[in-house]
Amino acid sequence: MVVDAAAVEVVVGELVEVLVDEDVEEVVEVEVEVELVSYSDKDVLRRLLEFYVYDYSEYMGWDVDAHGVFGYRYVDYYWTEADRHPFFIRVDGHLAGFGLVRSGPPHDMAEFFVMRKYRRSRVGTEAARILFRRFPGSWEVRQLEANVAGSAFWRSAIPVPFEEELRDGRPVQRFTIEG
């Protein structure tokens, strides 16, 4: 099954005040949108995944292949398996990252990436919460143990009380989003 949205589905757009300069505490209002990635934009997602995997190579020790590419072996499955859902994150219309969701139960934030320019500005928090609302029900979010910043991000981004456990040495947060 290949899923291709003819029209891009914008899940929701939220106006968010973001911190753009910590030194002077400059705050501006931006629109954060999360939209379903169409099949025709799969290569755009594939290129963004390279940035994501590059960031993770710090923890995993991965190398690029002979063509200078990390690769992400599951990208094609997001258009062939019904429980996989790829989303772009946009800020004022500009690509800012992505979220890859596996619908459950429990739902799983398989991968989540915000470009460095938009980190520590509430963009990621708002995008994650939009995705949580898009898939009400039980959720799990996992991080690498070494990704301390990632764990701190998820602990603050999850908008409801959650349980946390270590599973195979990795922090896992479990929670429920009401529909």
C-alpha positions as a Markdown table, in Angstrom:
| # | Residue | x | y | z |
|---|---|---|---|---|
| 1 | Met | 0.0 | 0.0 | 0.0 |
| 2 | Val | 1.4 | 3.4 | -1.0 |
| 3 | Val | -0.2 | 6.4 | 0.7 |
| 4 | Asp | 0.2 | 9.7 | -1.1 |
| 5 | Ala | -1.8 | 12.7 | 0.1 |
| 6 | Ala | -2.7 | 14.8 | -2.9 |
| 7 | Ala | -3.2 | 17.8 | -0.7 |
| 8 | Val | -0.9 | 18.3 | 2.3 |
| 9 | Glu | -2.7 | 17.7 | 5.5 |
| 10 | Val | -1.8 | 20.4 | 8.0 |
| 11 | Val | -2.5 | 18.8 | 11.4 |
| 12 | Val | -2.7 | 22.1 | 13.2 |
| 13 | Gly | -0.9 | 25.4 | 13.4 |
| 14 | Glu | -0.2 | 27.1 | 16.7 |
| 15 | Leu | 1.1 | 30.5 | 17.4 |
| 16 | Val | 4.0 | 30.2 | 19.9 |
| 17 | Glu | 6.2 | 32.7 | 21.5 |
| 18 | Val | 9.8 | 31.6 | 21.0 |
| 19 | Leu | 13.0 | 32.8 | 22.5 |
| 20 | Val | 15.3 | 34.0 | 19.7 |
| 21 | Asp | 18.1 | 35.5 | 21.7 |
| 22 | Glu | 18.8 | 34.3 | 25.2 |
| 23 | Asp | 21.2 | 37.2 | 26.0 |
| 24 | Val | 18.6 | 39.9 | 25.6 |
| 25 | Glu | 15.5 | 37.6 | 26.2 |
| 26 | Glu | 14.1 | 38.5 | 22.8 |
| 27 | Val | 10.8 | 36.8 | 22.2 |
| 28 | Val | 8.8 | 36.6 | 19.0 |
| 29 | Glu | 5.6 | 34.9 | 18.0 |
| 30 | Val | 5.9 | 32.2 | 15.2 |
| 31 | Glu | 3.5 | 29.7 | 13.8 |
| 32 | Val | 4.4 | 26.1 | 14.3 |
| 33 | Glu | 2.7 | 23.6 | 12.0 |
| 34 | Val | 2.9 | 19.9 | 11.7 |
| 35 | Glu | 1.9 | 18.4 | 8.3 |
| 36 | Leu | 1.7 | 14.9 | 6.9 |
| 37 | Val | 4.6 | 14.3 | 4.5 |
| 38 | Ser | 3.3 | 13.4 | 1.1 |
| 39 | Tyr | 5.0 | 10.6 | -0.9 |
| 40 | Ser | 6.3 | 13.2 | -3.4 |
| 41 | Asp | 8.2 | 14.8 | -0.5 |
| 42 | Lys | 9.9 | 11.5 | 0.6 |
| 43 | Asp | 13.3 | 12.7 | -0.6 |
| 44 | Val | 13.0 | 15.9 | 1.4 |
| 45 | Leu | 12.4 | 13.8 | 4.5 |
| 46 | Arg | 15.3 | 11.5 | 3.6 |
| 47 | Arg | 17.6 | 14.5 | 3.4 |
| 48 | Leu | 16.4 | 15.8 | 6.8 |
| 49 | Leu | 16.9 | 12.3 | 8.2 |
| 50 | Glu | 20.6 | 12.7 | 7.3 |
| 51 | Phe | 20.9 | 15.7 | 9.7 |
| 52 | Tyr | 19.1 | 13.6 | 12.4 |
| 53 | Val | 21.3 | 10.6 | 12.0 |
| 54 | Tyr | 24.4 | 12.8 | 11.9 |
| 55 | Asp | 23.3 | 14.2 | 15.3 |
| 56 | Tyr | 22.9 | 10.6 | 16.6 |
| 57 | Ser | 26.3 | 9.5 | 15.3 |
| 58 | Glu | 27.7 | 11.3 | 18.3 |
| 59 | Tyr | 26.1 | 8.7 | 20.6 |
| 60 | Met | 26.1 | 5.7 | 18.3 |
| 61 | Gly | 29.5 | 6.0 | 16.6 |
| 62 | Trp | 28.0 | 5.5 | 13.1 |
| 63 | Asp | 30.0 | 6.3 | 10.0 |
| 64 | Val | 28.7 | 7.4 | 6.6 |
| 65 | Asp | 28.9 | 4.9 | 3.7 |
| 66 | Ala | 31.2 | 5.2 | 0.7 |
| 67 | His | 28.8 | 7.8 | -0.8 |
| 68 | Gly | 28.9 | 10.0 | 2.3 |
| 69 | Val | 25.4 | 9.0 | 3.4 |
| 70 | Phe | 24.2 | 7.6 | 6.8 |
| 71 | Gly | 20.9 | 6.4 | 5.5 |
| 72 | Tyr | 17.7 | 5.5 | 7.4 |
| 73 | Arg | 16.5 | 2.0 | 6.5 |
| 74 | Tyr | 12.9 | 2.5 | 7.6 |
| 75 | Val | 12.0 | 5.6 | 5.6 |
| 76 | Asp | 10.2 | 3.8 | 2.8 |
| 77 | Tyr | 8.0 | 1.9 | 5.3 |
| 78 | Tyr | 6.3 | 5.2 | 6.2 |
| 79 | Trp | 4.4 | 4.9 | 2.9 |
| 80 | Thr | 3.8 | 1.1 | 2.9 |
| 81 | Glu | 2.8 | 0.3 | 6.5 |
| 82 | Ala | -0.4 | 1.8 | 7.8 |
| 83 | Asp | 0.9 | 2.3 | 11.4 |
| 84 | Arg | 3.7 | 4.6 | 10.3 |
| 85 | His | 3.0 | 8.3 | 10.0 |
| 86 | Pro | 5.7 | 10.9 | 8.8 |
| 87 | Phe | 5.2 | 14.6 | 9.6 |
| 88 | Phe | 7.2 | 17.7 | 8.7 |
| 89 | Ile | 7.5 | 20.4 | 11.4 |
| 90 | Arg | 7.3 | 24.0 | 9.9 |
| 91 | Val | 7.9 | 27.3 | 11.5 |
| 92 | Asp | 6.3 | 30.2 | 9.7 |
| 93 | Gly | 6.2 | 27.9 | 6.6 |
| 94 | His | 9.9 | 26.9 | 6.8 |
| 95 | Leu | 11.0 | 23.3 | 7.3 |
| 96 | Ala | 12.2 | 23.0 | 10.9 |
| 97 | Gly | 12.2 | 19.2 | 11.4 |
| 98 | Phe | 10.1 | 16.1 | 11.5 |
| 99 | Gly | 8.3 | 13.6 | 13.6 |
| 100 | Leu | 7.9 | 10.0 | 12.8 |
| 101 | Val | 5.0 | 8.4 | 14.6 |
| 102 | Arg | 4.0 | 4.7 | 14.9 |
| 103 | Ser | 0.4 | 4.4 | 15.9 |
| 104 | Gly | -0.3 | 1.9 | 18.6 |
| 105 | Pro | -1.4 | 1.2 | 21.2 |
| 106 | Pro | 0.8 | 2.4 | 22.5 |
| 107 | His | 1.7 | 5.2 | 20.0 |
| 108 | Asp | 5.4 | 5.6 | 19.7 |
| 109 | Met | 7.5 | 8.7 | 18.7 |
| 110 | Ala | 9.8 | 6.6 | 16.6 |
| 111 | Glu | 12.0 | 9.6 | 15.6 |
| 112 | Phe | 11.8 | 13.3 | 16.3 |
| 113 | Phe | 14.1 | 16.0 | 15.0 |
| 114 | Val | 14.2 | 19.8 | 15.3 |
| 115 | Met | 16.9 | 21.7 | 13.4 |
| 116 | Arg | 19.4 | 23.4 | 15.6 |
| 117 | Lys | 18.2 | 26.9 | 14.7 |
| 118 | Tyr | 14.8 | 26.1 | 16.3 |
| 119 | Arg | 16.0 | 24.2 | 19.4 |
| 120 | Arg | 15.5 | 25.6 | 22.9 |
| 121 | Ser | 12.8 | 27.9 | 21.6 |
| 122 | Arg | 9.6 | 25.9 | 22.4 |
| 123 | Val | 9.2 | 24.9 | 18.7 |
| 124 | Gly | 9.9 | 21.2 | 19.5 |
| 125 | Thr | 7.7 | 21.2 | 22.5 |
| 126 | Glu | 4.8 | 22.6 | 20.5 |
| 127 | Ala | 5.3 | 20.3 | 17.6 |
| 128 | Ala | 5.5 | 17.3 | 19.9 |
| 129 | Arg | 2.3 | 18.3 | 21.7 |
| 130 | Ile | 0.5 | 18.8 | 18.3 |
| 131 | Leu | 1.5 | 15.2 | 17.4 |
| 132 | Phe | 0.4 | 13.9 | 20.8 |
| 133 | Arg | -3.0 | 15.5 | 20.3 |
| 134 | Arg | -3.2 | 14.0 | 16.7 |
| 135 | Phe | -3.0 | 10.5 | 18.2 |
| 136 | Pro | -4.9 | 10.4 | 21.5 |
| 137 | Gly | -4.4 | 7.3 | 23.7 |
| 138 | Ser | -1.4 | 5.7 | 25.3 |
| 139 | Trp | 2.1 | 6.8 | 24.3 |
| 140 | Glu | 5.7 | 5.8 | 24.7 |
| 141 | Val | 8.7 | 8.0 | 24.1 |
| 142 | Arg | 12.2 | 6.6 | 24.2 |
| 143 | Gln | 15.7 | 8.1 | 24.3 |
| 144 | Leu | 19.2 | 6.9 | 24.3 |
| 145 | Glu | 20.7 | 6.9 | 27.8 |
| 146 | Ala | 23.6 | 9.1 | 26.7 |
| 147 | Asn | 21.2 | 11.7 | 25.2 |
| 148 | Val | 20.7 | 13.6 | 28.4 |
| 149 | Ala | 19.4 | 16.7 | 26.6 |
| 150 | Gly | 16.9 | 14.6 | 24.7 |
| 151 | Ser | 15.6 | 13.1 | 28.0 |
| 152 | Ala | 15.3 | 16.5 | 29.6 |
| 153 | Phe | 13.4 | 17.8 | 26.5 |
| 154 | Trp | 10.8 | 14.9 | 26.6 |
| 155 | Arg | 10.3 | 15.3 | 30.3 |
| 156 | Ser | 9.3 | 18.9 | 29.8 |
| 157 | Ala | 7.4 | 18.4 | 26.5 |
| 158 | Ile | 5.1 | 15.7 | 27.7 |
| 159 | Pro | 2.0 | 17.7 | 28.7 |
| 160 | Val | 0.5 | 15.3 | 31.2 |
| 161 | Pro | 1.8 | 13.2 | 34.1 |
| 162 | Phe | 3.9 | 10.3 | 33.0 |
| 163 | Glu | 5.7 | 7.2 | 34.3 |
| 164 | Glu | 9.3 | 6.7 | 33.5 |
| 165 | Glu | 11.3 | 3.5 | 33.5 |
| 166 | Leu | 14.7 | 2.3 | 32.2 |
| 167 | Arg | 14.2 | -0.3 | 29.5 |
| 168 | Asp | 17.4 | -1.9 | 28.2 |
| 169 | Gly | 19.3 | 1.0 | 29.9 |
| 170 | Arg | 17.2 | 3.6 | 28.0 |
| 171 | Pro | 14.7 | 6.1 | 29.5 |
| 172 | Val | 11.1 | 5.4 | 28.4 |
| 173 | Gln | 8.2 | 7.7 | 29.3 |
| 174 | Arg | 4.7 | 6.3 | 29.3 |
| 175 | Phe | 1.6 | 8.5 | 29.4 |
| 176 | Thr | -1.9 | 8.9 | 28.0 |
| 177 | Ile | -3.3 | 11.7 | 25.9 |
| 178 | Glu | -7.1 | 12.1 | 26.3 |
| 179 | Gly | -9.1 | 12.4 | 23.1 |
